Amino acid sequence: MGATVLLAAVMLGAWIGASHSAVDSSVAGQALHWFHRGLALLAFAMLGHAAWRRSPARLAHALLALLAIEMALGLLLVIGDLPLLIAVAHNLTAAMLLAVTWQLSRESGTQGLPPLADDKRLD
């Protein structure tokens, strides 16, 4: 469930960036930002809790570190009025978060994305 929330937050963030809503000060633009932030907080809580409780130590530490970095970068984006370097770092960290979350779901045996090797559609 946490991975799904993370994916939704990342996809919404990408859409905001690609559609130039990042600089949209309308009510709709503000609502998109708050929705993205809400999803990010929910993903932070769910994934942080999962990593803290029952994940392999190496990946759990990586996930916790990436979650903290992603939140810090998100705050810097808001405070710094969207500097490009911070925005790029925020997007790269989101991609790394998705990769670590996917790997954690594979290694911990939780319900998540199936490994590509098991996908019969690729044959």
C-alpha positions as CSV (number, residue, x, y, z in Angstrom):
1,M,0.0,0.0,0.0
2,G,2.8,2.4,0.8
3,A,4.4,1.7,-2.6
4,T,1.1,2.6,-4.3
5,V,0.9,5.9,-2.3
6,L,4.5,6.7,-3.2
7,L,3.9,6.0,-6.9
8,A,0.8,8.3,-6.8
9,A,2.8,11.1,-5.2
10,V,5.7,10.7,-7.6
11,M,3.3,10.7,-10.7
12,L,1.4,13.7,-9.4
13,G,4.7,15.5,-8.8
14,A,5.9,14.7,-12.3
15,W,2.7,15.9,-13.8
16,I,2.9,19.2,-11.8
17,G,6.4,19.7,-13.1
18,A,5.7,18.8,-16.7
19,S,2.5,20.9,-16.9
20,H,4.2,24.0,-15.4
21,S,1.8,23.9,-12.5
22,A,4.8,24.4,-10.2
23,V,4.5,28.1,-10.9
24,D,0.7,28.2,-11.1
25,S,-0.7,30.3,-8.2
26,S,-4.3,29.6,-9.0
27,V,-6.6,27.8,-6.6
28,A,-6.3,24.6,-8.7
29,G,-2.5,24.9,-8.8
30,Q,-2.3,25.3,-5.1
31,A,-4.7,22.3,-4.6
32,L,-2.4,20.1,-6.7
33,H,0.6,21.1,-4.6
34,W,-1.2,20.4,-1.3
35,F,-2.5,17.0,-2.7
36,H,1.1,16.1,-3.7
37,R,2.3,17.1,-0.2
38,G,-0.4,15.1,1.5
39,L,0.4,12.0,-0.5
40,A,4.1,12.5,0.2
41,L,3.4,12.7,4.0
42,L,1.3,9.6,3.8
43,A,3.9,7.7,1.8
44,F,6.6,8.9,4.3
45,A,4.6,7.6,7.2
46,M,3.7,4.3,5.6
47,L,7.0,3.4,4.1
48,G,9.0,4.7,7.1
49,H,6.9,2.6,9.4
50,A,7.4,-0.5,7.2
51,A,11.1,0.1,6.9
52,W,11.4,0.6,10.7
53,R,9.5,-2.6,11.5
54,R,10.3,-5.5,9.2
55,S,12.6,-4.9,6.3
56,P,16.1,-6.1,5.5
57,A,18.5,-3.7,7.4
58,R,20.5,-2.5,4.4
59,L,17.5,-1.5,2.3
60,A,15.6,-0.3,5.3
61,H,18.3,2.2,6.1
62,A,18.5,3.3,2.5
63,L,14.8,3.8,2.4
64,L,14.7,5.8,5.6
65,A,17.6,8.0,4.3
66,L,16.0,8.6,1.0
67,L,12.7,9.5,2.6
68,A,14.4,12.1,4.8
69,I,16.4,13.5,1.8
70,E,13.2,13.7,-0.3
71,M,11.3,15.5,2.4
72,A,14.2,17.9,2.9
73,L,14.4,18.6,-0.8
74,G,10.7,19.2,-1.0
75,L,10.9,21.7,1.8
76,L,13.8,23.4,0.1
77,L,11.8,23.7,-3.1
78,V,9.0,25.5,-1.3
79,I,11.3,27.7,0.7
80,G,13.7,28.5,-2.1
81,D,11.0,29.3,-4.7
82,L,11.8,26.3,-7.0
83,P,15.5,26.4,-7.8
84,L,16.2,24.1,-10.7
85,L,19.0,22.1,-9.1
86,I,16.9,21.3,-6.1
87,A,14.0,20.3,-8.4
88,V,16.2,17.9,-10.3
89,A,17.6,16.4,-7.1
90,H,14.0,16.0,-5.8
91,N,13.0,14.1,-9.0
92,L,16.1,11.9,-8.9
93,T,15.5,11.1,-5.2
94,A,11.9,10.1,-6.0
95,A,13.2,7.7,-8.7
96,M,15.6,6.2,-6.2
97,L,12.8,5.9,-3.7
98,L,10.7,4.0,-6.2
99,A,13.6,1.6,-6.9
100,V,14.4,0.9,-3.3
101,T,10.7,0.4,-2.4
102,W,10.3,-2.1,-5.3
103,Q,13.4,-3.9,-4.2
104,L,12.2,-4.0,-0.6
105,S,8.9,-5.5,-1.6
106,R,10.8,-8.2,-3.5
107,E,13.2,-9.0,-0.7
108,S,10.7,-8.9,2.2
109,G,8.1,-11.0,0.4
110,T,5.4,-8.4,0.7
111,Q,2.8,-8.0,-2.0
112,G,4.3,-5.7,-4.5
113,L,5.4,-5.7,-8.1
114,P,6.3,-9.1,-9.4
115,P,9.9,-9.7,-10.5
116,L,10.3,-9.2,-14.3
117,A,11.7,-12.8,-14.6
118,D,8.3,-14.1,-13.5
119,D,6.3,-12.1,-16.0
120,K,5.2,-14.6,-18.7
121,R,4.2,-11.7,-21.0
122,L,7.9,-11.1,-21.7
123,D,8.4,-14.6,-23.2
